[in-house]
Amino acid sequence: MNQTRHFAARGPLIVDPATLAEDPHASFAELRKNHALIQLGDGQYMALRAENVLALLTDPRTMQIEGQDYVRLRGIPDGTTARLLRDFFLFANGDAHRSRRSLFARSFAHSTMRNMQTEIRSVAHEIVADLPRGTSFDFVARMAARVPAEMIAVILGLPRADAPYFASRVYELAPAVAPIYPIQDHQRIEEAAGQLFDYVGDHLADRLMSPRGDMLSSLVASWQASQEIPFDSLVHQVLGIIIGGTNPTRAAFAMLVALLLEHPEQWAAVKADPGLIPGAVSEAMRFDPAVGSIPRFTTSDLEIGDITVPAGVAVLASTMSAMRDPALFDDPDRFDIRRDHPRLQPVFGNGPHRCIGEMLARLEMQEGLAALIAAAPGIELETSPRMTGFGGIRQITPMQVCIREFQ
């Protein structure tokens, strides 16, 4: 491993984000031994140890980072992307968060998602049936991306055929929530944000004129009755749901399948016993999570390790580091689908901001894996994917596979 390049400073160790991104798991393991906290830039810190990461998610001296602070601290230029991040309910607190999140709470409740499990299963089986046989293909593009994108389309009432259109733009926009904003890619991110805003806005406007009995129609009818938020804000909330419901699960599902295929004995185990599938999903999310960190904003001074973190700064709670911390998991660098997991998976956050789509994401991965086992048990991994980035929503490289034996 390349040694993490850093230099000493008064206070936390300052770490070069570019170097950290080269091999984050190895870098975190090295840093965690002597540092509970590191600094990535002005006013931006990262907690590494499990005890601190888990505590930060509900520490009353912190809050979910507000949109305006998120945009300011990352230096995101004003425009469509900045307006989305300032307004989406994920980056709000108190009444603003509750009122905007409540628009979707019932639709994404665990019981509602359970009732949709048959539909999720059907979508997964249709996608597996459509996979090439006997020739190499990119699993990320042909299956891992399709399952969450087509399911979020079904849930909202968007055409399933539109999934490639909006999903491709979601992937362009996703780096906007990385720990370091890629300013060199701003134009591409901004174009994707604008296209997605127009796409969602057009569908909501259409439901105002011609309701269809779907979630979008229900959302816009509720908005019209109260108009507590501007129409653009309603567009932002739906757009945020599409981003959250599409991108992380794509990477997480591909990594789940890759890890199982890289561990043939565990792939054989889930094929023999589908009851192991939920545990495999949880273990893959622990071992190499698609969400590498969760941002918190300090409202007063607090201690992390032997460092006093001042009020008014961003602290990234590194789920990626915490879930490889030997203080939380024995032999954490071993992939083990039979491992016991805490009831609340940290990658989904905690408290009032816990991911609204957790149950949907779990069911998509479980049913996607079950469909793959049923119809393509002979799938072979040719090129392993790699999760890139060390925080926020991480990205995944292509994953070449071949289905040589199938049902």
C-alpha positions in Angstrom: 0.0 0.0 0.0 1.2 3.5 -0.7 1.8 5.3 2.6 -0.8 7.9 3.4 0.8 11.2 2.7 0.1 13.7 5.4 1.7 16.4 7.5 1.5 17.2 11.2 -0.5 20.1 12.4 -1.9 21.5 15.6 -5.0 19.5 16.1 -6.1 16.6 13.9 -3.9 15.0 11.3 -4.4 16.6 7.9 -4.7 13.9 5.2 -4.5 14.4 1.5 -8.0 13.3 0.1 -6.4 12.2 -3.2 -4.1 9.8 -1.5 -6.8 8.5 0.8 -8.9 7.6 -2.3 -6.1 5.4 -3.7 -6.7 2.6 -1.2 -9.2 3.8 1.4 -9.7 0.5 3.3 -5.9 0.1 3.9 -5.5 3.8 4.6 -8.3 3.8 7.2 -6.9 0.7 8.9 -3.5 2.5 9.2 -5.0 5.8 10.4 -7.5 4.3 12.8 -4.8 2.9 15.0 -3.6 6.3 16.2 -6.2 8.7 15.0 -9.9 8.9 15.9 -10.2 12.0 13.7 -8.5 13.4 10.6 -8.9 16.6 8.7 -9.5 16.7 5.0 -9.7 20.4 4.4 -10.8 23.7 5.9 -13.7 23.1 8.3 -14.1 19.5 7.2 -13.2 16.5 9.4 -13.7 12.8 9.3 -14.3 10.4 12.3 -12.8 7.0 11.7 -13.5 4.8 14.8 -16.7 2.9 15.2 -17.5 4.2 18.7 -17.3 7.8 17.4 -19.0 7.2 14.1 -22.0 5.5 15.7 -22.3 8.2 18.4 -22.1 11.1 15.9 -25.2 9.9 14.1 -27.4 10.9 17.0 -25.1 13.2 19.1 -27.3 16.2 20.2 -24.2 18.4 19.7 -24.5 17.7 16.0 -27.2 17.9 13.4 -27.7 16.8 9.8 -25.7 19.3 7.7 -28.0 21.9 6.3 -28.1 22.4 2.5 -26.7 25.9 2.5 -23.7 24.8 4.7 -23.2 21.7 2.5 -23.0 23.9 -0.6 -20.8 26.5 1.0 -18.3 24.1 2.6 -17.9 22.2 -0.7 -17.6 25.3 -2.8 -20.4 24.3 -5.2 -21.2 27.1 -7.6 -24.7 28.5 -7.7 -27.0 26.8 -10.1 -29.4 23.9 -10.4 -27.2 21.5 -8.4 -26.7 24.0 -5.6 -30.5 24.7 -5.4 -31.3 21.0 -5.2 -28.8 20.4 -2.4 -30.0 23.4 -0.5 -33.6 22.3 -0.7 -33.8 18.5 -0.5 -35.2 17.2 2.8 -32.1 15.1 3.4 -30.2 18.3 4.1 -32.8 19.9 6.4 -33.7 19.7 10.0 -36.7 20.2 12.2 -40.0 21.2 10.7 -38.6 21.6 7.2 -37.2 18.1 7.2 -40.4 16.5 8.7 -42.8 18.2 6.4 -40.9 17.3 3.2 -40.0 13.8 4.3 -43.6 13.2 5.3 -44.6 13.5 1.6 -43.0 10.1 1.1 -43.0 8.4 4.5 -46.1 6.3 4.0 -45.2 5.2 0.5 -41.7 4.0 1.6 -42.8 2.5 5.0 -41.5 -1.0 5.7 -45.0 -2.5 5.5 -45.7 -0.8 2.1 -42.4 -2.1 0.7 -43.2 -5.6 2.0 -46.5 -5.5 0.2 -44.6 -4.6 -3.0 -42.2 -7.6 -2.6 -44.0 -9.6 -5.3 -43.7 -6.7 -7.8 -40.0 -6.3 -6.9 -39.5 -10.0 -7.5 -41.2 -9.8 -10.8 -39.1 -6.9 -12.0 -35.9 -8.8 -10.9 -36.9 -12.0 -12.7 -37.7 -10.1 -15.9 -34.3 -8.4 -15.8 -32.5 -11.7 -15.3 -34.4 -13.3 -18.1 -33.2 -10.5 -20.4 -29.5 -11.0 -19.6 -27.2 -12.4 -22.3 -26.3 -16.0 -22.1 -22.9 -17.5 -23.2 -21.2 -14.1 -23.8 -19.5 -11.6 -21.6 -21.4 -8.5 -20.4 -21.2 -5.7 -17.9 -23.3 -6.8 -14.9 -23.4 -3.2 -13.5 -25.1 -1.9 -16.6 -27.2 -4.9 -17.5 -28.6 -5.8 -14.1 -27.3 -3.9 -11.1 -28.3 -0.5 -12.6 -31.7 -1.7 -13.9 -33.2 -3.2 -10.7 -33.3 0.0 -8.6 -33.9 2.4 -11.5 -36.9 0.4 -12.8 -38.3 -0.2 -9.3 -38.1 3.5 -8.4 -39.9 4.2 -11.7 -42.6 1.7 -10.8 -43.1 3.1 -7.3 -43.3 6.8 -8.5 -45.3 6.0 -11.6 -42.7 6.9 -14.2 -42.4 4.8 -17.4 -40.0 1.9 -16.8 -38.7 2.6 -20.3 -37.4 5.9 -19.0 -35.2 4.3 -16.4 -32.0 4.4 -18.6 -32.6 8.1 -19.3 -32.9 9.3 -15.7 -30.5 6.7 -14.3 -27.6 7.8 -16.5 -28.1 11.4 -15.4 -28.3 10.4 -11.8 -24.8 8.8 -12.2 -23.5 12.0 -13.6 -25.0 14.0 -10.7 -23.9 11.6 -7.9 -20.4 13.1 -7.4 -22.1 16.2 -6.1 -22.4 14.4 -2.8 -18.9 13.1 -2.6 -16.7 14.5 0.3 -14.7 16.7 -2.1 -16.8 18.4 -4.8 -15.2 17.7 -8.2 -15.2 21.2 -9.5 -13.5 20.1 -12.7 -16.7 18.1 -13.5 -19.1 20.9 -12.5 -20.5 21.6 -16.0 -21.3 17.9 -16.6 -22.9 17.7 -13.1 -24.9 20.9 -13.7 -26.2 19.7 -17.1 -27.4 16.4 -15.6 -29.1 18.2 -12.7 -30.9 20.5 -15.2 -32.1 17.7 -17.3 -33.4 15.7 -14.3 -35.1 18.8 -12.9 -36.9 19.3 -16.2 -37.8 15.6 -16.5 -39.3 15.4 -13.0 -41.0 18.9 -13.4 -42.6 17.9 -16.6 -44.1 14.7 -15.1 -45.4 16.5 -12.1 -47.0 19.2 -14.2 -48.6 16.5 -16.4 -50.1 14.9 -13.2 -51.6 18.3 -12.3 -53.5 18.3 -15.6 -54.1 14.5 -15.9 -53.9 12.5 -12.6 -53.1 8.8 -13.1 -53.6 7.3 -9.6 -49.8 6.9 -9.1 -47.5 8.3 -6.4 -46.6 11.4 -8.5 -50.3 12.2 -8.9 -50.8 11.8 -5.1 -47.8 14.0 -4.3 -48.9 16.8 -6.7 -52.5 16.6 -5.5 -51.3 17.0 -1.8 -49.1 19.8 -2.9 -51.9 21.6 -4.7 -54.1 21.4 -1.7 -51.7 23.0 0.7 -48.9 24.6 -1.4 -46.7 24.7 1.7 -43.6 24.6 -0.5 -43.0 26.1 -4.0 -43.5 23.8 -7.0 -39.7 23.8 -7.6 -39.2 22.5 -4.1 -41.6 19.6 -4.8 -39.5 18.8 -7.9 -36.4 18.8 -5.7 -37.9 16.3 -3.2 -38.9 13.9 -6.0 -35.5 14.3 -7.7 -33.7 13.6 -4.4 -35.8 10.4 -4.0 -34.8 9.3 -7.5 -31.1 9.9 -6.8 -31.2 8.1 -3.4 -33.3 5.2 -4.8 -31.2 4.6 -7.9 -27.5 5.2 -7.4 -26.4 3.6 -4.1 -28.3 0.4 -4.6 -26.8 0.0 -8.1 -23.3 -0.1 -6.6 -24.2 -2.1 -3.5 -26.0 -4.8 -5.5 -23.1 -5.2 -8.0 -20.6 -5.5 -5.1 -22.8 -8.0 -3.3 -22.8 -10.3 -6.4 -19.1 -9.8 -7.0 -18.1 -10.6 -3.4 -20.1 -13.8 -3.5 -18.6 -14.9 -6.8 -15.1 -14.0 -5.4 -15.9 -16.4 -2.5 -17.1 -19.5 -4.2 -17.9 -21.4 -1.0 -20.2 -18.5 0.1 -21.8 -18.3 -3.4 -22.5 -22.1 -3.1 -24.0 -21.5 0.4 -26.5 -18.9 -0.7 -27.5 -21.1 -3.7 -28.1 -24.0 -1.3 -29.9 -22.0 1.3 -31.8 -18.8 0.2 -32.3 -18.1 3.9 -28.7 -16.8 3.9 -29.5 -14.1 1.4 -30.5 -11.3 3.8 -27.3 -11.9 5.8 -25.2 -11.8 2.6 -26.8 -8.4 1.7 -25.9 -7.0 5.2 -22.4 -8.3 5.0 -21.7 -6.9 1.6 -22.9 -3.5 2.7 -20.5 -3.7 5.7 -17.6 -5.0 3.8 -17.6 -2.4 1.0 -20.4 0.1 1.4 -21.8 2.2 -1.4 -22.3 5.0 1.1 -18.9 5.7 2.6 -19.7 8.5 5.0 -22.6 10.5 6.5 -22.1 14.3 7.0 -22.9 15.9 10.4 -22.6 19.6 11.4 -21.4 20.5 14.8 -23.6 22.9 16.8 -21.2 23.1 19.8 -17.7 21.9 20.6 -17.2 18.2 21.1 -14.4 15.7 21.8 -13.5 13.0 19.3 -10.6 11.0 20.6 -8.2 13.6 22.1 -9.2 16.3 19.6 -11.7 19.1 20.4 -13.8 19.7 17.3 -15.2 23.3 17.2 -18.8 24.3 16.6 -19.8 25.2 13.0 -17.8 22.6 11.0 -18.6 19.5 9.1 -17.7 16.1 10.5 -18.0 13.1 8.1 -18.9 10.0 10.0 -17.0 7.3 8.1 -19.2 4.3 7.9 -16.6 2.8 5.6 -13.9 3.0 8.3 -16.3 2.1 11.2 -17.5 -1.1 9.6 -13.9 -2.4 9.2 -13.0 -1.4 12.8 -12.0 -4.5 14.8 -13.5 -2.9 17.9 -16.9 -3.4 16.2 -16.4 -6.6 14.2 -14.0 -9.5 14.8 -11.7 -10.2 11.9 -13.3 -7.3 10.0 -11.4 -7.8 6.7 -13.0 -11.2 6.2 -16.2 -11.4 4.1 -18.6 -13.7 6.0 -22.3 -13.9 5.1 -23.0 -15.7 8.4 -21.7 -12.8 10.5 -24.0 -11.2 13.1 -24.9 -7.6 12.4 -26.3 -4.9 14.5 -30.0 -4.3 14.1 -29.4 -0.9 12.6 -26.9 -0.9 9.7 -24.9 2.3 10.0 -24.7 2.8 6.3 -28.4 3.9 6.4 -27.8 6.5 9.1 -29.8 6.8 12.3 -32.4 9.0 14.0 -34.9 11.1 12.1 -32.6 11.1 9.0 -32.3 7.3 8.7 -32.6 6.4 5.0 -36.3 6.4 4.0 -35.6 3.8 1.3 -33.8 1.2 3.5 -36.4 -1.5 3.1 -36.7 -1.0 -0.6 -32.9 -1.2 -1.1 -32.7 -4.4 1.0 -35.6 -6.1 -0.9 -34.2 -5.1 -4.3 -30.9 -6.7 -3.5 -32.5 -9.8 -1.9 -34.9 -10.4 -4.7 -32.3 -9.5 -7.4 -29.9 -12.1 -5.9 -32.6 -14.7 -5.5 -33.6 -14.2 -9.2 -30.0 -14.5 -10.3 -29.6 -17.7 -8.3 -32.8 -19.2 -9.7 -32.2 -18.5 -13.4 -28.4 -18.0 -13.8 -26.7 -20.1 -11.1 -23.7 -20.6 -13.4 -22.8 -16.9 -13.6 -19.0 -16.5 -13.7 -17.0 -13.4 -12.7 -14.5 -12.3 -15.3 -13.5 -8.8 -14.2 -14.2 -7.7 -10.6 -15.6 -4.3 -10.0 -14.0 -1.7 -7.7 -15.8 0.7 -5.5 -14.2 4.2 -5.9 -14.2 7.1 -3.5 -14.0 7.1 0.3 -17.1 8.9 1.3 -20.6 10.1 0.4 -22.2 8.1 -2.5 -19.3 6.0 -3.9 -19.1 4.9 -7.6 -18.4 1.4 -9.0 -16.4 0.4 -12.0 -17.7 -2.1 -14.7 -18.0 -5.8 -13.8 -17.7 -8.3 -16.6 -19.5 -11.6 -16.1 -20.6 -14.5 -18.3 -23.6 -16.8 -17.8 -22.4 -20.2 -19.1 -24.9 -22.4 -17.4 -28.5 -21.3 -16.9 -32.0 -22.6 -16.1 
